[in-house]
Amino acid sequence: MSDAASLFSSYASRYGISVTPEQEEKFRAYAQRLVEWNRKINLTAVTDPEGIAAKHFFDSVLLLKYADIGHGETVIDIGTGAGFPGVPLKIMRPDLKLTLLDSLQKRLTFLKELLEELDVSAKLVHARAEEAARRKEYRMQYGFSVARAVAPMPVLCEYCLPFLKNGGVFAAMKGPDAEKERKDAENAVRLLGCTLEKAVTYTLPAGDGRSLLLIRRTGALAPLYPRHGSKIAKQPLF
């Protein structure tokens, strides 16, 4: 049976994404460390080679097909967890200036060791998204933000859109119902000074449906946002 890195390379080649031998080795080490650490802390429910290759590595890297991320762009992965999609993007695009944000220190401890082993550079930030987005070093400082999250779109938008500088793009990686996600996001996108540019759907190798919403900052961000985390949860911007 093929390992996760080999499977990922084969999936990528079908979509015209070339993976160098050096990059494949980094993904191989990534998969090994992910499985090892997952025995100690809960990083992911997906630990089989096929699942890691398709649902973690390939799903992350497929962003490069649908989103135009400029050379040397500043990228923040919000609620990065085990490093998806940020670390795979950085492996494929070493030019990106990556920040990985998560509210749990144990996940960042894993990522610190992983990045050192892979010889991949990224800034690690231990904070809740709504708190980090009020700090001047992060607020409206990024050209690209991304999140893979089960949170409703109005909640996700309030967490993620405040990080975007003028012209910056947020990539929301969601489930298969792109039209529902788009409608749910409309009010939040408008209130947060942004515009929905594109919603695309695609299917992973095993048949899992996904959607990707690309949202651009086209206006000002009101000082009110993001609100306190409890208010975001209780009164989402539907």
C-alpha positions in Angstrom: 0.0 0.0 0.0 1.3 3.5 -0.9 2.1 5.9 1.8 0.3 9.3 2.3 3.1 11.3 0.5 3.1 9.1 -2.6 -0.7 9.1 -2.8 -0.7 12.9 -2.5 1.8 13.3 -5.3 -0.4 11.1 -7.6 -3.5 13.1 -6.7 -1.7 16.4 -7.3 -0.4 15.3 -10.7 -3.9 14.6 -11.9 -4.7 18.3 -11.3 -1.5 19.6 -13.0 0.2 20.3 -9.7 3.8 19.1 -9.7 5.4 17.9 -6.5 9.2 17.7 -6.4 11.0 14.7 -4.7 12.1 17.1 -1.9 8.6 18.3 -1.3 7.3 14.7 -1.3 9.8 13.8 1.4 8.6 16.7 3.5 5.0 15.5 3.2 6.2 12.0 4.1 7.8 13.3 7.3 4.7 15.4 8.0 2.4 12.4 7.8 4.7 10.4 10.1 4.9 13.1 12.7 1.1 13.7 12.5 0.3 10.0 13.3 2.9 9.8 16.1 1.7 13.0 17.8 -1.9 12.1 17.4 -1.3 9.2 19.8 -0.4 11.8 22.5 -2.8 14.6 21.7 -5.9 14.9 19.6 -4.9 16.5 16.3 -7.1 14.8 13.8 -9.6 12.0 13.3 -8.0 11.2 9.9 -4.9 9.1 10.3 -5.0 6.5 7.5 -2.7 7.2 4.5 -5.5 7.7 2.0 -7.3 10.1 4.3 -4.2 12.1 5.1 -3.2 12.3 1.4 -6.7 13.4 0.2 -8.4 15.2 3.1 -5.4 17.0 4.5 -2.5 17.3 2.0 -4.4 17.4 -1.3 -7.3 19.5 0.0 -4.9 22.1 1.4 -2.7 22.3 -1.8 -5.7 22.5 -4.1 -6.2 26.1 -2.9 -3.3 27.0 -5.3 -5.5 26.0 -8.3 -8.4 28.2 -7.3 -6.9 31.2 -5.4 -4.3 33.5 -6.9 -1.8 33.9 -4.1 0.9 36.4 -5.1 4.7 35.7 -4.8 5.9 36.5 -1.2 2.3 37.1 0.0 1.5 37.3 3.7 -0.7 34.4 4.7 -2.5 33.6 8.0 -4.0 30.2 8.7 -6.7 30.8 11.3 -7.4 27.9 13.7 -4.7 26.0 12.0 -4.9 22.9 14.2 -2.4 20.4 12.9 -1.2 22.9 10.3 -3.8 22.6 7.6 -3.9 24.2 5.1 -1.0 26.5 6.0 2.0 24.1 6.2 1.2 22.2 3.0 0.9 25.6 1.2 4.2 26.6 2.6 5.9 23.4 1.5 4.6 23.9 -2.0 5.2 27.7 -2.0 8.3 28.5 0.2 8.0 32.2 -0.9 4.9 32.7 1.2 5.2 34.5 4.6 3.1 32.2 6.8 1.5 32.8 10.2 -0.2 29.9 12.0 -2.7 30.9 14.6 -4.4 28.6 17.1 -5.9 28.9 20.5 -4.4 25.7 21.9 -0.7 25.7 22.9 -0.3 21.9 22.5 -1.1 22.2 18.8 1.5 24.9 18.4 4.0 22.8 20.3 3.5 20.1 17.7 3.8 22.6 14.9 7.0 24.0 16.3 8.7 20.6 16.3 7.2 19.8 12.9 8.4 23.0 11.2 11.9 22.5 12.6 12.1 19.0 11.2 10.8 20.0 7.8 13.0 23.1 7.7 9.9 25.2 7.0 9.6 28.7 8.5 6.3 30.2 9.9 5.3 32.5 12.7 3.3 30.7 15.5 0.7 32.7 17.3 -1.1 31.5 20.4 -4.4 33.4 20.6 -8.1 33.3 19.9 -8.8 34.8 16.4 -11.1 37.6 17.7 -8.4 38.7 20.2 -5.5 38.6 17.7 -7.5 40.6 15.1 -7.6 43.5 17.6 -3.9 43.7 17.9 -2.3 46.2 15.5 0.4 43.7 14.4 -2.3 41.4 13.0 -5.3 43.6 12.2 -5.7 44.3 8.5 -2.1 43.1 7.9 -2.5 40.1 5.6 -2.9 39.7 1.9 -4.4 36.2 2.3 -6.2 34.5 5.1 -7.6 31.0 5.2 -9.5 28.7 7.5 -10.9 25.2 7.3 -13.7 25.2 9.9 -17.1 23.8 10.7 -18.2 27.2 12.1 -21.2 28.9 10.3 -20.0 31.4 7.7 -21.2 34.5 9.6 -19.1 33.4 12.6 -16.1 32.4 10.4 -16.2 35.7 8.5 -16.1 37.8 11.7 -13.1 35.7 12.9 -11.2 35.9 9.7 -12.0 39.0 7.6 -10.5 41.5 10.1 -7.0 40.2 9.3 -7.3 41.2 5.7 -5.6 44.4 4.4 -7.2 46.4 1.6 -7.5 44.1 -1.4 -6.7 41.0 0.6 -8.6 37.7 0.1 -10.1 35.3 2.6 -10.5 31.6 1.5 -13.2 29.8 3.4 -12.8 26.1 3.0 -16.2 24.5 3.6 -18.5 21.5 2.9 -20.3 20.7 -0.3 -23.2 23.2 -0.2 -21.6 26.3 -1.7 -24.9 28.1 -2.4 -26.0 27.9 1.2 -22.6 29.0 2.5 -22.7 32.0 0.1 -26.2 33.1 1.2 -25.3 32.7 4.9 -22.2 34.8 4.4 -23.8 37.8 2.6 -24.6 40.0 5.6 -21.4 39.3 7.4 -19.3 40.0 4.3 -21.0 43.3 3.7 -20.8 44.5 7.4 -17.1 43.6 7.5 -16.2 45.7 4.4 -15.7 42.9 2.0 -17.1 41.4 -1.2 -17.7 37.8 -2.2 -15.7 37.2 -5.4 -16.2 33.6 -6.1 -17.6 30.3 -4.8 -16.4 27.1 -6.3 -17.2 23.4 -5.7 -14.9 20.4 -6.2 -14.6 16.8 -5.2 -11.7 15.1 -3.4 -10.3 11.8 -4.7 -12.6 9.6 -2.5 -15.7 11.6 -3.6 -16.0 14.0 -0.7 -17.6 17.3 -1.8 -16.0 20.6 -0.9 -16.7 24.3 -1.5 -14.4 27.3 -1.5 -15.5 30.9 -1.0 -13.1 33.6 -1.9 -13.9 37.0 -0.2 -12.0 40.2 -0.9 -11.6 43.3 1.3 -13.0 46.2 -0.7 -13.9 48.6 2.1 -13.1 49.8 5.6 -13.3 47.6 8.7 -15.5 49.2 11.4 -13.9 49.5 14.8 -16.7 47.4 16.3 -15.4 44.2 14.6 -14.5 41.6 15.6 -16.7 41.6 18.7 -16.1 39.5 21.8 -16.2 35.7 21.2 -19.3 35.1 23.2 -21.2 37.8 21.2 -20.0 36.4 17.9 -21.4 33.0 19.0 -24.7 34.2 20.4 -25.5 36.9 17.8 -23.8 35.9 14.5 -24.0 38.3 11.6 -26.7 36.5 9.6 
